[in-house]
Amino acid sequence: MANNWNIPSWLEREVRSRDKTCVYCGTAFTSPKVSKKTASSWEHIINEETIVTRENIALCCCGCNASKGQKELFVWLQSKYCVERGITEESVAPIIKKAIAVGRHKN
């Protein structure tokens, strides 16, 4: 059984156990009732919703997800949002560092 984002339940469990804080800014997730901005949100690291793999699905805060939108990861990491929050290639979670490394090898 998949959720609303077609993420299979086994993958959802795996990602939820791996990503306890935002994979980008490290913020601890809150209930949407506490703050929508810090609530968890499903993220496709590569903006392609057909790529539903453990390497491309992550949890981030709604603030980072809204900021990143459809931007490519490399472009977004240079944005004012990331600069102001100290979000860098070095500060992100291992799953994002892995996506950065894979992206570099493709170019």
C-alpha positions in Angstrom: 0.0 0.0 0.0 1.5 3.4 -1.0 0.7 6.7 0.5 -0.6 9.9 -1.3 2.8 10.3 -2.9 3.1 6.8 -4.2 5.8 6.0 -1.7 5.5 2.3 -0.8 4.9 1.6 2.9 8.2 -0.3 3.3 10.1 2.7 1.9 8.1 5.2 4.0 9.1 3.2 7.1 12.7 3.1 6.1 12.9 6.8 5.3 11.1 7.8 8.5 13.5 5.7 10.6 16.5 7.3 8.7 15.4 10.9 8.6 14.6 12.1 12.1 15.4 15.7 11.3 15.4 17.8 8.1 17.9 16.4 5.7 18.8 20.0 4.7 18.8 22.3 7.7 18.8 19.7 10.5 15.7 21.1 12.2 13.8 18.7 14.5 10.4 18.0 13.0 7.3 19.3 14.8 3.6 18.6 14.5 2.0 20.8 11.8 -0.1 22.2 14.7 3.0 23.5 16.4 4.5 24.9 13.2 3.8 24.1 9.6 7.3 25.4 8.7 9.0 22.8 10.8 6.6 19.9 10.1 8.1 17.0 8.0 7.5 16.9 4.3 8.3 14.3 1.6 11.1 15.4 -0.6 12.3 14.1 -4.0 15.9 15.0 -3.9 16.0 14.9 -7.7 12.8 16.7 -8.7 11.4 13.7 -10.6 8.4 12.1 -8.8 8.8 8.9 -10.8 12.1 8.2 -9.0 10.8 6.6 -5.8 13.9 5.1 -4.3 15.7 5.2 -1.0 18.3 7.4 -2.7 15.8 10.0 -3.9 13.1 10.1 -1.2 13.8 12.0 2.0 12.1 14.0 4.8 12.7 17.7 5.1 11.0 20.5 6.8 8.2 22.3 5.0 10.3 25.5 5.1 13.2 23.9 3.1 10.8 22.1 0.8 8.9 25.3 -0.1 12.2 27.1 -0.7 13.7 24.4 -2.8 10.5 23.8 -4.9 11.5 22.6 -8.3 15.0 24.0 -8.2 17.9 21.6 -8.8 19.8 20.7 -5.6 23.0 22.5 -6.7 21.2 25.7 -7.7 19.1 25.7 -4.5 22.2 25.2 -2.3 23.5 28.5 -3.6 20.3 30.4 -2.9 19.8 33.2 -0.4 17.7 30.9 1.7 20.5 28.4 2.1 23.2 31.0 2.6 21.2 32.7 5.4 20.6 29.4 7.2 24.1 28.0 6.7 22.9 25.1 4.6 25.9 23.9 2.6 27.0 20.8 0.8 29.0 19.9 3.9 26.2 20.6 6.4 23.4 18.5 4.8 22.5 14.9 5.8 24.5 11.9 4.4 21.6 11.1 2.0 22.0 14.5 0.4 25.8 14.4 0.3 25.4 11.1 -1.5 23.0 12.7 -4.1 25.5 15.5 -4.5 28.4 13.1 -5.2 26.3 11.1 -7.7 25.3 14.3 -9.4 28.9 15.4 -9.8 29.8 12.1 -11.4 27.1 12.5 -14.0 28.3 15.9 -15.2 
